[in-house]
Amino acid sequence: MTRLSIGEVAARSGVSVHTLRFYEREGVLLTSQIERGAGGRRVYTEDDVAWINLCLILRASGMPLPVIRRYTELARAGVGTEPDRLALLREHEKKVLEQLAELHQCLDLIRHKVAIYEDLVEAAAGDRDPSTEAADTV
């Protein structure tokens, strides 16, 4: 089994050593106790890295730390918690889908505004008569 230092895990996950320690203290990141190697240094496994990456994705998607902590606790508890984990993930999925819908509306507006300004810039370059362009309205 591959054993990794906290620095190697930080490099693989794209977060700082400080952040990993913070999440560990918060009880968020890992489903098992971190092993300690020589000198008391943390030693991680590939499974730990996979779990850390999952938690980082959940966090990046907007899942609050207390919810990630709850998910981690359920995973630690093991068999029999699958319905609770499923419910937690379905609730988060619903929130992410709502966020995506809002972002799509924002993107539509931004694309509209970009098209207006592209037309205005093109007209100012002499390709069109700017007096015929639509006003810049929302």
C-alpha positions as CSV (number, residue, x, y, z in Angstrom):
1,M,0.0,0.0,0.0
2,T,1.3,3.4,-1.0
3,R,1.9,5.7,2.0
4,L,1.9,9.5,1.3
5,S,3.0,12.4,3.3
6,I,0.7,15.4,4.0
7,G,2.8,17.4,1.5
8,E,2.2,14.8,-1.2
9,V,-1.5,14.7,-0.5
10,A,-1.6,18.5,-0.6
11,A,0.1,18.4,-4.0
12,R,-2.3,15.8,-5.4
13,S,-5.4,17.5,-4.1
14,G,-4.4,21.1,-4.9
15,V,-4.9,22.4,-1.4
16,S,-2.4,23.6,1.1
17,V,-1.0,21.5,4.0
18,H,-2.7,24.1,6.3
19,T,-6.1,23.5,4.7
20,L,-5.7,19.7,5.0
21,R,-4.9,20.1,8.7
22,F,-7.9,22.5,9.2
23,Y,-10.3,20.0,7.5
24,E,-8.9,17.2,9.6
25,R,-9.4,19.1,12.8
26,E,-13.0,19.9,11.7
27,G,-13.6,16.2,11.3
28,V,-14.5,16.8,7.6
29,L,-12.0,15.0,5.5
30,L,-11.4,11.5,6.4
31,T,-13.5,8.4,7.2
32,S,-10.7,6.8,9.2
33,Q,-8.2,8.0,11.7
34,I,-5.0,9.3,10.1
35,E,-2.0,6.9,10.7
36,R,1.1,8.4,12.1
37,G,4.5,7.3,10.9
38,A,8.0,7.9,12.2
39,G,8.2,11.0,14.3
40,G,4.4,11.3,14.5
41,R,4.0,12.6,11.0
42,R,0.7,11.9,9.2
43,V,0.7,9.1,6.7
44,Y,-2.1,8.9,4.1
45,T,-3.2,6.2,1.7
46,E,-4.6,6.4,-1.8
47,D,-8.1,5.8,-0.3
48,D,-7.5,8.9,1.9
49,V,-6.6,11.0,-1.2
50,A,-9.7,9.8,-3.0
51,W,-11.9,10.7,0.0
52,I,-10.2,14.1,0.3
53,N,-10.8,14.8,-3.4
54,L,-14.5,13.8,-3.0
55,C,-14.9,16.2,0.0
56,L,-13.2,19.0,-1.9
57,I,-15.5,18.6,-4.8
58,L,-18.5,18.6,-2.5
59,R,-17.1,21.8,-0.9
60,A,-16.5,23.4,-4.3
61,S,-20.1,22.6,-5.2
62,G,-21.3,24.7,-2.3
63,M,-21.9,22.0,0.3
64,P,-21.4,23.5,3.8
65,L,-18.7,22.1,6.0
66,P,-21.3,20.8,8.6
67,V,-23.0,18.9,5.9
68,I,-19.7,17.4,4.7
69,R,-18.9,16.5,8.3
70,R,-22.3,14.7,8.6
71,Y,-21.7,12.9,5.3
72,T,-18.2,11.8,6.6
73,E,-19.7,10.7,9.9
74,L,-22.3,8.6,8.0
75,A,-19.6,7.1,5.9
76,R,-17.5,6.3,9.0
77,A,-20.5,4.5,10.5
78,G,-20.6,2.3,7.4
79,V,-23.2,-0.2,6.4
80,G,-26.8,0.8,7.2
81,T,-26.2,4.5,6.6
82,E,-26.7,4.4,2.9
83,P,-30.3,5.8,2.9
84,D,-29.1,8.8,5.0
85,R,-26.1,9.4,2.7
86,L,-28.4,9.1,-0.4
87,A,-30.9,11.6,1.1
88,L,-28.0,14.0,2.0
89,L,-26.6,13.8,-1.6
90,R,-30.0,14.1,-3.2
91,E,-30.7,17.3,-1.2
92,H,-27.3,18.7,-2.2
93,E,-27.9,17.7,-5.9
94,K,-31.2,19.7,-5.8
95,K,-29.4,22.8,-4.5
96,V,-26.7,22.4,-7.1
97,L,-29.3,22.1,-9.9
98,E,-31.0,25.3,-8.6
99,Q,-27.6,27.1,-8.7
100,L,-27.0,25.9,-12.2
101,A,-30.4,27.2,-13.3
102,E,-29.5,30.6,-11.8
103,L,-26.1,30.6,-13.5
104,H,-27.6,29.8,-16.8
105,Q,-29.9,32.8,-16.5
106,C,-26.9,34.9,-15.6
107,L,-25.0,33.5,-18.6
108,D,-27.9,34.3,-20.9
109,L,-27.9,37.9,-19.8
110,I,-24.1,38.2,-20.1
111,R,-24.2,36.7,-23.6
112,H,-26.9,39.2,-24.6
113,K,-24.8,42.1,-23.3
114,V,-21.7,40.8,-25.0
115,A,-23.6,40.7,-28.3
116,I,-24.8,44.3,-27.9
117,Y,-21.3,45.5,-27.2
118,E,-19.8,43.5,-30.0
119,D,-22.3,45.2,-32.4
120,L,-21.5,48.6,-30.9
121,V,-17.7,48.1,-31.2
122,E,-18.1,46.8,-34.7
123,A,-20.2,49.8,-35.6
124,A,-17.7,52.2,-34.1
125,A,-15.0,50.7,-36.2
126,G,-17.0,51.9,-39.2
127,D,-18.7,48.7,-40.3
128,R,-22.2,50.0,-39.4
129,D,-24.1,53.1,-38.6
130,P,-24.2,53.3,-34.8
131,S,-27.4,55.3,-34.8
132,T,-29.3,52.2,-35.9
133,E,-28.1,50.1,-33.0
134,A,-30.4,49.1,-30.2
135,A,-30.1,51.0,-26.9
136,D,-28.1,49.2,-24.1
137,T,-31.0,47.9,-22.0
138,V,-31.4,45.0,-19.7
